[in-house]
Structures are given as structure tokens and as C-alpha cells.
Amino acid sequence: MPHPIHVLGFSGSLRKGSYNAALLRAAGDLLPEGVTLETFDIAPIPLYNQDVEQAGHPQAVTRFKERIDAADALLIVTPEYNYSIPGVLKNAIDWASRNPNSFNGKPIAFMGASMGMLGSARAQYHLRQVCVYLNMYPINKPEVLVASAHEKFDAEGILTDEMSRSLVSSLLQSLADWTRRLRGE
């Protein structure tokens, strides 16, 4: 029996009715055997300020870094804002990468939803660039780009589109396999 894998997931959207938060919830329902998902709300993380950092990490940042450190792998679910990563997500990443870099060596997967036709593709590509500098190990496939999200979730925020559900399930299995491979299992 392979060792269990604990994934920390967080969404780059703070909106109450966010399709990306709903996509993260869907991931929790589609986990492969032996995988758990803990979600983290990045909303309480303050704007990065080196003066604040030098005085000591704020409690929300310390907790975020602790949860990343305790995770075997990461799952970021992101919308796309102005062709890129939402500021709140980049801010959380910036905090967690500081003194020390909590992302170093972590396997990671991305997915995202948008009402547009590309389903957060550009934001995910920018996240990949950030991963290079922070020494994270992203999986490459499958890509989960939930386009026309308003047509793929019901009024309660449940992911109803079977193709999207299948891709999320495959992504989570790929993340588990990649994490085990990196651990030498």
C-alpha cells in the first residue's frame, strides 16, 4: 500500500461565489484513494511588505507556511485576471516564498475556471514561470482549463460537467503519481 499523500489546495479567488473555489471543492470530491485534500483560505494574508516581514511574519502567513510545509503536494486553483495571476494569489506566493522558501521542492498542480474561452490558461502559464524560480515541480498534464464556467457549475456551485470532472480526477491522480515518484516510491 503506497504512503498517503496530503495535498494543500488554495484558490486565487476571494469572491464568495467563485467558480475557482467551487472547482477546489469539486477536487475534494474527486480524490484518488490514499490522497487527502486540505484547503487554505488566503484572504487573511496581508499585502507583502518587507518592513512587516522583518518585524516577523504575520500570523496568517505563519499558518500558511506551516500548512505548505506539512503538505506532500500543492494544488492551486486560479482565475485569470488581466491575462495573468490574480494579485491576491501572487501576494500569498510571495509571502510563502520568503525566509525560507516553503515551496522549495514541492510537487504542484494547477487548474482554473473562467467564464471566458481559455479557462485561465494564461494565468496557469504564468504560475509555471513562478514555479521555476521557486523550485517547485509542476505536473504537465492533464491541463484543467474550465472554460465557460457559468455553464459547467449549477446554482449551488457543483461542478456538473462530466468532462471537467474527469479532467480534475485525472489531474489529482497525476499529482499523486508525481508526488510518489519524487519521493522515490
Secondary structure in CASP SS format (residue, H / E / C, confidence):
PFRMAT SS
TARGET T0000
AUTHOR 0000-0000-0000
METHOD secondary structure of the structure
MODEL  1
M C 1.00
P C 1.00
H C 1.00
P C 1.00
I E 1.00
H E 1.00
V E 1.00
L E 1.00
G E 1.00
F E 1.00
S E 1.00
G C 1.00
S C 1.00
L C 1.00
R C 1.00
K C 1.00
G C 1.00
S C 1.00
Y H 1.00
N H 1.00
A H 1.00
A H 1.00
L H 1.00
L H 1.00
R H 1.00
A H 1.00
A H 1.00
G H 1.00
D H 1.00
L C 1.00
L C 1.00
P C 1.00
E C 1.00
G C 1.00
V E 1.00
T E 1.00
L E 1.00
E E 1.00
T E 1.00
F E 1.00
D C 1.00
I C 1.00
A C 1.00
P C 1.00
I C 1.00
P C 1.00
L C 1.00
Y C 1.00
N C 1.00
Q H 1.00
D H 1.00
V H 1.00
E H 1.00
Q H 1.00
A H 1.00
G C 1.00
H C 1.00
P C 1.00
Q H 1.00
A H 1.00
V H 1.00
T H 1.00
R H 1.00
F H 1.00
K H 1.00
E H 1.00
R H 1.00
I H 1.00
D H 1.00
A H 1.00
A C 1.00
D C 1.00
A E 1.00
L E 1.00
L E 1.00
I E 1.00
V E 1.00
T C 1.00
P C 1.00
E C 1.00
Y E 1.00
N C 1.00
Y C 1.00
S E 1.00
I C 1.00
P C 1.00
G H 1.00
V H 1.00
L H 1.00
K H 1.00
N H 1.00
A H 1.00
I H 1.00
D H 1.00
W H 1.00
A H 1.00
S C 1.00
R C 1.00
N C 1.00
P C 1.00
N C 1.00
S C 1.00
F C 1.00
N C 1.00
G C 1.00
K C 1.00
P E 1.00
I E 1.00
A E 1.00
F E 1.00
M E 1.00
G E 1.00
A E 1.00
S C 1.00
M C 1.00
G C 1.00
M C 1.00
L C 1.00
G C 1.00
S C 1.00
A H 1.00
R H 1.00
A H 1.00
Q H 1.00
Y H 1.00
H H 1.00
L H 1.00
R H 1.00
Q H 1.00
V H 1.00
C H 1.00
V H 1.00
Y H 1.00
L H 1.00
N C 1.00
M C 1.00
Y E 1.00
P E 1.00
I C 1.00
N C 1.00
K C 1.00
P C 1.00
E C 1.00
V E 1.00
L E 1.00
V E 1.00
A C 1.00
S C 1.00
A H 1.00
H H 1.00
E H 1.00
K C 1.00
F E 1.00
D C 1.00
A C 1.00
E C 1.00
G C 1.00
I C 1.00
L E 1.00
T C 1.00
D C 1.00
E H 1.00
M H 1.00
S H 1.00
R H 1.00
S H 1.00
L H 1.00
V H 1.00
S H 1.00
S H 1.00
L H 1.00
L H 1.00
Q H 1.00
S H 1.00
L H 1.00
A H 1.00
D H 1.00
W H 1.00
T H 1.00
R H 1.00
R H 1.00
L H 1.00
R C 1.00
G C 1.00
E C 1.00
END
